[in-house]
Amino acid sequence: MIIQVVGLPCSGKSTAIQKIAKKFNINHIDSQNLPAFHTVQDVLYQLEDFKQIPTIIESACGYHLPASIIILLRVPPQRLSQNKEARAYRSSPEDEEQIYDSIVAADFTTYSVEDLHKLLATLIQE
């Protein structure tokens, strides 16, 4: 099973995935750890070793991968602002709009890290 978690930087994707990783035997691929100009082929190459293990791919926009489940984490602006401030991360509204315009179509949308965590747990246990 391949699950993609997409959303703006600082939305809380890593937080939810780390909680799930502690509970279940899953593989986590963070697109930030891939080469700077990576392609879908680079992601598929990473997946080769984990065919039998549920895998969560974390990225801002997602990838067009066959048979993957895509979850968009879209937190309220106030929460996003708090997270960005805590991490000293800066982006403009135009940057965020461009990311949202580039996100692959999601199968599910969650509006909090807690709801994302619950949905991930449900999907992995199925």
C-alpha positions, 0 to 999 in steps of 0.5 A: 500500500502506498499512501501519499500525504501532501500539503503546504510546508509546516502543515504538520505532515511529518508530525502525523507520520512520525506518530504513525511510524511509532505504532506500525511497521511502515516505510516513510519517504520524505521527498525532501530527502530525495535529490533536488530535481527528483522525478516520479521515477526516483520515487518509484526506485525508492519504493522497489525495496518496500513492496510488501511494507505500507509506505507513506510518501510525504511531499508538498504536491504529490506524485502521479503514482499508480494505485496510491492513496492521496491525503491532503492535509489542509490546516487552518491559516492560523495553525499554519502561521503558528507552525511556520513561526515555530520553525522560522519558515517564510513563504508568501501567499503566492508561494502557497497558492502555487503549491495548492495549484500543483497538488495532485488530486486527493482522495481524502482531505483532513483539516488537522494533524489529529484527523490525519493521524486517525485516517492514516491509522485506519488505512494502514490497519485495513 
